[in-house]
């Protein structure tokens, strides 16, 4: 029974997008230390593995991370971000419950969320989680540890506009240079690379739900190549 379990554990794959890409890579390293690395991982426009800027290791202010989450959701829905209501100065003195309610109502007004108590509760929970994950990412990236050499095959999917997002839209300390495509390749052992035209949020969301046809085609090809024992040549589309 134990041998069967170990065989099953030793044949898993990992996939992650954005912050989840960094998490997938770290999970792969952790499982390799247990002698059960994944066969392959798929990184969909992952967070830069190095940031190149000094990071504030204090937990981000809740009102700032809430504004960032609000704007990320609005960008993902194709809304323009150009307003004076939700700024750091205007929101820093607003109690957290009131800020969550205001932000939810803005998303409701733009038909991004449904008008319900459940929507407010859900957005509040997301804001708390987003604040915590951002803090954890800062803590990890600030360590500037060298990347471990992977022993698995990696499909690296990149958005053409990743540098713009990670150097300005995501508060992880990345510069335009460290958020580049070249830096993303430091994750290592890239068996296949796919460059997709578009923003970070659009590419991650489309790939995550299977709506990007090019990605789905390359993903199936990548998985088939390894299963059949053929070599996965590097490919940029």
BADO-681858 format. One record per residue: residue in three letters; x, y, z of N, C-alpha, C in turn. Coordinates in pm, whole numbers, padded with zeros to 5 digits, always signed. Layout:
N
ALAXYZXYZXYZ...
END
This chain:
237
UNK+00083-00121+00000+00000+00000+00000+00087+00126+00000UNK+00192+00127+00086+00279+00244+00092+00352+00267-00039UNK+00396+00158-00104+00464+00173-00232+00371+00232-00336UNK+00244+00190-00336+00148+00244-00430+00126+00393-00407UNK+00114+00433-00281+00097+00574-00248+00216+00656-00296UNK+00338+00605-00272+00458+00677-00314+00464+00689-00466UNK+00420+00586-00536+00419+00594-00682+00322+00701-00729UNK+00207+00708-00666+00110+00809-00704+00160+00949-00674UNK+00220+00967-00558+00272+01098-00518+00383+01143-00611UNK+00462+01050-00659+00580+01085-00738+00547+01119-00883UNK+00420+01116-00921+00387+01144-01060+00292+01263-01075UNK+00302+01359-00985+00210+01472-00993+00271+01587-01074UNK+00185+01674-01122+00225+01795-01193+00173+01916-01116UNK+00233+02032-01141+00191+02155-01075+00167+02264-01178UNK+00069+02349-01152+00041+02462-01239+00004+02581-01151UNK+00052+02698-01188+00021+02818-01111+00035+02942-01196UNK-00049+03040-01169-00044+03166-01243-00019+03283-01151UNK+00059+03379-01197+00089+03500-01121+00158+03463-00990UNK+00101+03501-00876+00159+03463-00747+00159+03311-00730UNK+00061+03245-00789+00054+03099-00783+00169+03032-00855UNK+00229+03102-00953+00345+03046-01022+00464+03034-00928UNK+00488+03139-00850+00594+03134-00749+00566+03025-00647UNK+00440+03013-00606+00404+02911-00507+00425+02771-00565UNK+00387+02749-00690+00406+02618-00753+00553+02581-00758UNK+00637+02679-00790+00781+02655-00797+00837+02617-00660UNK+00792+02687-00555+00840+02658-00421+00788+02523-00369UNK+00666+02489-00407+00613+02356-00370+00695+02247-00438UNK+00733+02271-00564+00814+02173-00635+00949+02153-00566UNK+01010+02263-00520+01137+02252-00448+01119+02175-00319UNK+01011+02204-00246+00986+02136-00118+00964+01987-00139UNK+00889+01948-00240+00862+01806-00263+00987+01734-00314UNK+01073+01806-00385+01199+01744-00429+01286+01709-00308UNK+01284+01795-00207+01360+01767-00085+01309+01642-00014UNK+01184+01605-00044+01126+01482+00011+01143+01365-00086UNK+01222+01389-00191+01252+01287-00295+01132+01256-00383UNK+01034+01347-00390+00919+01326-00478+00889+01454-00556UNK+00979+01492-00646+00955+01614-00724+00846+01592-00829UNK+00785+01699-00875+00686+01685-00982+00754+01648-01113UNK+00679+01591-01204+00734+01562-01335+00748+01690-01416UNK+00655+01782-01397+00655+01906-01476+00573+02010-01403UNK+00604+02136-01431+00524+02245-01378+00493+02342-01491UNK+00381+02406-01478+00336+02507-01576+00326+02639-01501UNK+00403+02737-01545+00404+02869-01483+00341+02968-01579UNK+00228+03024-01538+00155+03119-01623+00187+03261-01577UNK+00271+03328-01650+00317+03464-01621+00344+03481-01471UNK+00440+03408-01418+00463+03408-01273+00524+03538-01223UNK+00511+03560-01094+00576+03672-01027+00726+03665-01053UNK+00792+03778-01076+00938+03775-01098+01010+03703-00984UNK+01102+03612-01015+01172+03539-00910+01270+03626-00833UNK+01309+03738-00888+01391+03838-00819+01328+03973-00843UNK+01344+04066-00749+01274+04195-00762+01367+04312-00784UNK+01485+04312-00724+01581+04418-00750+01551+04549-00682UNK+01466+04550-00583+01435+04673-00511+01419+04642-00364UNK+01450+04739-00281+01434+04720-00137+01286+04714-00104UNK+01247+04617-00022+01106+04598+00011+01078+04638+00155UNK+00963+04698+00173+00914+04726+00307+00853+04598+00362UNK+00915+04543+00466+00871+04413+00517+00758+04423+00617UNK+00713+04544+00644+00596+04559+00728+00472+04513+00652UNK+00373+04465+00724+00249+04424+00659+00188+04544+00588UNK+00148+04530+00460+00090+04643+00387-00034+04697+00457UNK-00051+04828+00452-00170+04889+00511-00293+04831+00442UNK-00395+04797+00521-00511+04729+00467-00583+04815+00362UNK-00588+04947+00383-00660+05030+00287-00587+05033+00153UNK-00453+05023+00155-00378+05024+00029-00399+04894-00047UNK-00390+04781+00022-00410+04653-00046-00554+04639-00094UNK-00648+04697-00022-00788+04693-00066-00806+04773-00194UNK-00745+04890-00202-00751+04970-00325-00688+04894-00441UNK-00573+04831-00414-00506+04754-00520-00594+04640-00569UNK-00659+04569-00477-00747+04460-00516-00865+04513-00597UNK-00923+04624-00553-01034+04685-00626-00993+04718-00768UNK-00878+04780-00785-00832+04819-00917-00794+04699-01004UNK-00740+04593-00940-00710+04471-01015-00837+04409-01070UNK-00942+04406-00989-01069+04350-01034-01130+04436-01144UNK-01114+04566-01134-01169+04654-01236-01091+04643-01367UNK-00957+04632-01355-00877+04613-01477-00914+04482-01546UNK-00931+04377-01465-00966+04247-01521-01100+04252-01595UNK-01189+04341-01552-01319+04355-01616-01317+04459-01728UNK-01198+04512-01757-01185+04608-01866-01227+04750-01832UNK-01231+04783-01703-01270+04918-01663-01148+05010-01655UNK-01166+05133-01692-01059+05231-01683-01039+05273-01538UNK-00913+05287-01498-00880+05328-01362-00838+05474-01365UNK-00934+05562-01345-00905+05705-01347-01010+05777-01262UNK-00982+05787-01132-01079+05846-01042-01009+05901-00919UNK-01081+05977-00839-01025+06040-00721-01081+05983-00591UNK-01184+05900-00600-01249+05851-00478-01161+05755-00400UNK-01104+05656-00469-01026+05553-00401-00877+05580-00418UNK-00823+05667-00335-00680+05694-00330-00631+05667-00189UNK-00499+05658-00174-00443+05631-00041-00483+05739+00060UNK-00474+05865+00017-00505+05975+00109-00653+05979+00145UNK-00738+05949+00049-00882+05958+00074-00936+05842+00157UNK-00863+05732+00163-00917+05613+00227-00845+05573+00356UNK-00731+05634+00386-00653+05589+00502-00724+05610+00635UNK-00817+05705+00641-00889+05731+00767-01025+05662+00772UNK-01061+05590+00666-01191+05522+00662-01180+05387+00732UNK-01269+05357+00826-01266+05225+00891-01276+05113+00788UNK-01208+05004+00814-01203+04893+00717-01341+04844+00673UNK-01437+04822+00764-01569+04775+00719-01635+04873+00621UNK-01621+05003+00647-01682+05102+00557-01612+05103+00422UNK-01480+05088+00424-01405+05085+00298-01445+04964+00214UNK-01460+04849+00279-01503+04728+00208-01640+04750+00145UNK-01732+04813+00220-01866+04837+00169-01863+04932+00049UNK-01782+05037+00057-01773+05133-00054-01713+05068-00179UNK-01607+04991-00156-01543+04925-00270-01638+04826-00336UNK-01712+04751-00254-01808+04654-00309-01915+04725-00390UNK-01964+04838-00340-02067+04912-00413-02015+04964-00547UNK-01888+05002-00551-01831+05043-00680-01829+04927-00778UNK-01793+04809-00731-01792+04692-00818-01933+04652-00860UNK-02029+04672-00771-02169+04646-00805-02216+04744-00911UNK-02182+04872-00895-02225+04975-00990-02169+04949-01129UNK-02055+04882-01137-01993+04853-01266-02023+04711-01313UNK-02121+04648-01247-02168+04514-01285-02057+04409-01279UNK-01965+04428-01185-01859+04330-01165-01899+04232-01055UNK-01973+04281-00955-02026+04197-00849-02178+04215-00839UNK-02244+04115-00782-02386+04125-00757-02412+04209-00633UNK-02526+04276-00631-02562+04360-00517-02622+04272-00408UNK-02538+04228-00316-02584+04141-00208-02489+04150-00090UNK-02538+04109+00026-02454+04104+00144-02341+04004+00124UNK-02372+03895+00055-02271+03793+00031-02154+03850-00050UNK-02183+03940-00145-02077+04000-00224-01985+04084-00137UNK-02043+04158-00043-01962+04240+00047-01875+04153+00136UNK-01932+04046+00189-01855+03955+00275-01743+03889+00194UNK-01774+03848+00073-01675+03781-00011-01561+03874-00047UNK-01595+03999-00084-01489+04094-00118-01402+04123+00005UNK-01465+04135+00121-01390+04158+00244-01291+04047+00273UNK-01335+03923+00253-01246+03809+00274-01132+03810+00174UNK-01164+03841+00049-01060+03848-00054-00958+03955-00021UNK-01004+04068+00031-00913+04177+00067-00819+04133+00178UNK-00871+04061+00277-00788+04012+00386-00682+03913+00335UNK-00724+03822+00249-00632+03723+00193-00528+03791+00104UNK-00572+03885+00022-00482+03957-00067-00375+04031+00013UNK-00416+04094+00122-00323+04165+00208-00219+04070+00267UNK-00264+03953+00309-00173+03856+00371-00078+03796+00268UNK-00129+03760+00150-00044+03701+00047+00061+03800-00001UNK+00022+03926-00015+00117+04028-00056+00230+04041+00047UNK+00194+04035+00173+00294+04043+00279+00388+03922+00274UNK+00333+03802+00255+00416+03682+00246+00510+03689+00126UNK+00458+03739+00013+00542+03749-00107+00658+03845-00083UNK+00630+03957-00018+00737+04052+00013+00843+03987+00101UNK+00798+03913+00203+00891+03847+00294+00982+03750+00218UNK+00923+03674+00127+00999+03575+00052+01095+03641-00047UNK+01044+03735-00126+01126+03797-00229+01240+03879-00171UNK+01220+03932-00052+01323+04015+00011+01445+03932+00052UNK+01430+03800+00061+01542+03716+00102+01647+03704-00006UNK+01608+03729-00131+01702+03729-00244+01785+03600-00250UNK+01723+03489-00219+01795+03362-00223+01812+03318-00368UNK+01923+03247-00399+01942+03198-00536+01838+03091-00568UNK+01794+03088-00692+01697+02988-00732+01761+02851-00739UNK+01690+02752-00689+01739+02615-00693+01728+02560-00835UNK+01828+02483-00876+01825+02422-01009+01716+02316-01013UNK+01618+02331-01100+01508+02237-01103+01544+02106-01171UNK+01471+02003-01139+01492+01872-01201+01368+01830-01277UNK+01281+01923-01311+01157+01894-01378+01148+01975-01508UNK+01053+01940-01589+01029+02012-01713+00930+02127-01687UNK+00958+02244-01740+00875+02361-01716+00819+02417-01846UNK+00689+02442-01844+00624+02520-01950+00608+02661-01895UNK+00678+02755-01956+00676+02894-01910+00590+02977-02005UNK+00477+03027-01953+00384+03109-02030+00400+03254-01985UNK+00422+03343-02080+00451+03482-02047+00358+03577-02121UNK+00313+03680-02051+00234+03786-02113+00328+03893-02167UNK+00299+03945-02284+00388+04044-02346+00399+04171-02263UNK+00297+04200-02182+00297+04323-02102+00327+04297-01954UNK+00397+04189-01923+00423+04154-01783+00506+04260-01711UNK+00603+04320-01779+00689+04419-01715+00610+04539-01665UNK+00513+04583-01746+00431+04697-01707+00351+04665-01580UNK+00297+04545-01573+00214+04510-01458+00296+04496-01331UNK+00402+04416-01335+00475+04385-01213+00559+04503-01163UNK+00592+04596-01251+00671+04711-01206+00583+04826-01157UNK+00452+04820-01187+00365+04930-01144+00233+04883-01084UNK+00173+04778-01138+00041+04736-01092+00042+04640-00975UNK+00156+04577-00947+00167+04481-00836+00275+04530-00741UNK+00242+04539-00616+00331+04596-00516+00422+04488-00458UNK+00513+04435-00541+00606+04332-00495+00751+04378-00507UNK+00774+04504-00538+00909+04557-00542+00984+04534-00671UNK+00918+04486-00775+00986+04460-00902+01009+04589-00978UNK+01120+04595-01049+01147+04704-01141+01109+04659-01281UNK+01112+04750-01376+01077+04714-01513+01173+04607-01566UNK+01300+04616-01526+01400+04521-01573+01383+04384-01507UNK+01361+04382-01375+01350+04252-01308+01216+04184-01335UNK+01121+04259-01391+00993+04200-01428+00992+04155-01574UNK+01108+04155-01637+01118+04124-01780+01101+03976-01809UNK+01086+03946-01936+01076+03807-01981+01207+03733-01953UNK+01319+03802-01972+01449+03738-01949+01463+03693-01804UNK+01418+03777-01710+01428+03741-01569+01336+03624-01535UNK+01220+03618-01597+01128+03507-01571+01190+03373-01606UNK+01282+03373-01701+01347+03248-01741+01439+03194-01633UNK+01467+03274-01530+01552+03227-01420+01485+03117-01339UNK+01355+03097-01359+01289+02984-01292+01353+02853-01335UNK+01411+02850-01454+01494+02739-01495+01424+02622-01559UNK+01506+02542-01629+01462+02417-01693+01338+02438-01779UNK+01340+02543-01860+01226+02575-01945+01231+02486-02069UNK+01145+02387-02072+01138+02297-02186+01060+02358-02300UNK+00963+02442-02265+00881+02506-02368+00840+02643-02316UNK+00849+02741-02403+00813+02878-02366+00707+02931-02462UNK+00608+02996-02405+00497+03049-02484+00478+03196-02449UNK+00493+03282-02548+00473+03425-02528+00339+03464-02589UNK+00249+03517-02506+00116+03555-02550+00099+03706-02544UNK+00038+03762-02645+00018+03907-02651-00098+03947-02560UNK-00070+04038-02466-00177+04084-02378-00125+04123-02241UNK-00216+04168-02158-00181+04209-02022-00166+04088-01931UNK-00102+04109-01819-00082+04001-01722-00216+03943-01677UNK-00308+04029-01634-00436+03980-01580-00515+03904-01685UNK-00518+03956-01807-00595+03891-01914-00539+03753-01946UNK-00408+03745-01961-00345+03618-01996-00363+03515-01885UNK-00341+03554-01761-00355+03460-01650-00497+03409-01640UNK-00595+03499-01652-00734+03457-01640-00776+03368-01756UNK-00739+03404-01878-00778+03324-01994-00717+03184-01987UNK-00591+03176-01948-00526+03045-01939-00584+02962-01825UNK-00614+03027-01714-00663+02954-01597-00797+02886-01622UNK-00881+02947-01704-01014+02890-01729-01023+02822-01866UNK-00909+02811-01935-00907+02739-02062-00965+02814-02179UNK-00967+02948-02171-01026+03027-02279-00923+03074-02382UNK-00796+03047-02357-00693+03085-02454-00658+02963-02537UNK-00700+02963-02661-00683+02847-02747-00538+02811-02773UNK-00452+02911-02791-00311+02884-02815-00248+02815-02694UNK-00279+02867-02576-00226+02805-02455-00273+02661-02441UNK-00401+02635-02463-00453+02501-02447-00387+02404-02545UNK-00362+02451-02667-00295+02367-02766-00153+02333-02722UNK-00078+02435-02679+00060+02414-02635+00064+02328-02509UNK-00030+02349-02417-00034+02271-02294-00055+02123-02325UNK-00151+02092-02413-00175+01952-02449-00052+01891-02514UNK+00015+01968-02599+00134+01919-02668+00246+01895-02567UNK+00260+01986-02473+00363+01974-02370+00342+01850-02284UNK+00220+01828-02241+00189+01712-02158+00207+01582-02236UNK+00167+01582-02362+00179+01462-02444+00324+01427-02469UNK+00409+01529-02494+00550+01504-02522+00617+01432-02407UNK+00591+01477-02286+00657+01416-02171+00600+01276-02144UNK+00471+01260-02163+00410+01128-02141+00461+01027-02242UNK+00489+01074-02364+00535+00981-02469+00687+00968-02471UNK+00756+01049-02386+00900+01037-02377+00976+01115-02481UNK+00909+01199-02559+00978+01280-02658+01026+01408-02596UNK+01120+01475-02661+01178+01598-02606+01091+01717-02641UNK+01067+01803-02540+00987+01923-02560+01077+02040-02596UNK+01090+02069-02725+01175+02179-02766+01117+02313-02724UNK+01207+02411-02705+01163+02545-02668+01083+02605-02782UNK+00975+02668-02748+00886+02725-02850+00832+02859-02801UNK+00839+02959-02887+00779+03087-02856+00672+03114-02960UNK+00548+03137-02917+00437+03161-03010+00382+03300-02986
END
